[in-house]
Amino acid sequence: GPPARNQRSGTQEYFSTDDALPYENFNKDFGPLNLGSVVKYCRMLDQKLKTCKGALVHHCGNDYQHIANSAFLASAYLVVSQGLSPVDAWAPLSRVQFTPFRDAIDGHCEYKMTILDCLQGLEYAIGLGWFEYTTFDVETYDHYSTIEGGDLNWVVPGKFVAFTGPFDQPTDELGYPAFMPEDYVPIFKSLGVDLVVRLNRDSYDRRRFIDHGILHVDLYFPDGSCPPKEIVEKFLLIVEKSQ
């Protein structure tokens, strides 16, 4: 059988991230793991490579989710920490068939995202200066990724923040804890956010942002779908005018 997690065997050291870096799915999605997990993995691997006396073996469960996410992490390390191109980082695994990642909708997925796609996205973000491995603040990233922290994330650092739509009350329609607009106000002010664009549904009174000096615009389209052209054009026009 497979070796126990994180053990040494002769000159080989075995480790697994299946439990330490799990993917939290919304529906039928299973990855890829987020930037926080990528940075944790890379920094952990950097440390292991300094002390390992022989081969370092990353093993995982035999289900397609763990296999794909482990392959992504291993190849992402070569891009993020070692500076390889996505094609070169992916080359050792390129002949293996991996289940492509999918979106979070419940149903047929029209677009299949490969691990190489993810690596190319990483390289692009690094090139634009949107992601810096050595200075990436994992604790802050993880905090804002939680429901208690606001469930938000920078899409473009210093420009665009994506966040879970707030509610009029401190619980959602299922009774789970939720942020209200007033909970987001101090966070947004600390991040320099001065405009909220609501895309999905009317679950709160927009004046609860406006009264605190944060502009608010509604551009509704069905959640989980692609926005129509006119919504995209309006969005681009609004954000170009924003500070």
HELIX and SHEET records of a PDB file:
HELIX    1   1 LEU A   35  THR A   51  1                                  17    
HELIX    2   2 TYR A   64  VAL A   80  1                                  17    
HELIX    3   3 PRO A   86  TRP A   90  1                                   5    
HELIX    4   4 ALA A   91  LEU A   93  5                                   3    
HELIX    5   5 ILE A  115  LEU A  128  1                                  14    
HELIX    6   6 TYR A  133  THR A  135  5                                   3    
HELIX    7   7 VAL A  138  SER A  145  1                                   8    
HELIX    8   8 PRO A  181  LEU A  191  1                                  11    
HELIX    9   9 ARG A  207  ILE A  210  1                                   4    
HELIX   10  10 LYS A  229  LYS A  241  1                                  13    
SHEET    1   A 3 GLN A   7  SER A   9  0                                        
SHEET    2   A 3 GLN A  12  PHE A  15 -1                                        
SHEET    3   A 3 ALA A  55  HIS A  58  1                                        
SHEET    1   B 2 LEU A 152  VAL A 156  0                                        
SHEET    2   B 2 PHE A 160  PHE A 163 -1                                        
SHEET    1   C 2 LEU A 195  ARG A 198  0                                        
SHEET    2   C 2 LEU A 215  ASP A 218  1                                        
END                                                                             
